[in-house]
Amino acid sequence: MMKYTQRKIKNNFMKFLLFFLTLFAVIPLAIIFFHVIRSGFGALNYSFLTSLPAPIGQPGGGIANALIGSFTMIALASLISIPVGIFGGTFLSEYPQGKLSSSFSFVVDLMTSIPSIVIGLYIYAMIVVPMKGFSAYAGALALALLMFPIVVKSTEEILKLLPQNIREAGLALGIPRWRVILSIVLKGSIPSLTTGVLLSIARISGETAPLLLTAFGNQYWADGLNQPTASLTVQIYNYAISPYQEWHQQAWAGAFILLMTVFIFNLIARGILVKSQKDS
């Protein structure tokens, strides 16, 4: 009886400790979330979302060009990094043995740990300087380099969760291995892979430093992808460090939009993951 009581006390203590630590982690997030909503929601309106930034000293203005610029660069980065990243993650999962896999995994781990501003400096030196100008192409390439290792690692870990006997069953039927990987392994993991992709998009959506060095920014609509291009994160940064109170409020409004975008991406990813687990 005494041992049972001691175990029950220890169990309740650990439950309380886990609850306290969870609360300790959630409270700062909740404070940031509600502060951004309180500070930025009041500045949101239709004109703010559909207008160009106003000149200095004039009231109003919006972030339409920044929204389109961010969407364009994230879309281009996704087109580059998602196919290559899924291919790389599949290679690491299905062919883990060998020097090539080991070397590639090491490179991906290094890329994951590289600060984003270093990626921005690299693209600045390799793309912006030779092209003699900032551009959406350079910004998208910087975001793609940040997104690529996340897609690779998430794909690798997701495919490793697939039972090995499923692969063996396909091979036992005489199906070539490449066909097993494409038609069974990847096709059966599409919901989970989608979750990893969405989380990687959410990750790069808040990047500022690489875009400052590559796309730079623009107060107007860009004439093309080879021109300096506005982005939401850079515009938030520029408005936040300005001496104008109205720009500060617009920076909070932009931060609110960015926060909600990342939040929605995470909710969608979570929903897809939960649904795929229920279906399986």
MOCOR-V49159 format. One record per run of one state. SS is the DSSP state (H for helix, E for strand, - for the rest). FROM is the first residue (numbers start at 0). TO is the last residue. If there is no record, write none. Layout:
BEGIN
<<SS,FROM,TO> <SS,FROM,TO>>
END
This chain:
BEGIN
<<-,0,0> <H,1,42> <-,43,44> <H,45,49> <-,50,62> <H,63,93> <-,94,97> <H,98,112> <-,113,114> <H,115,130> <-,131,134> <H,135,159> <-,160,162> <H,163,171> <-,172,175> <H,176,187> <-,188,188> <H,189,204> <-,205,207> <H,208,213> <-,214,230> <H,231,239> <-,240,243> <H,244,278> <-,279,279>>
END
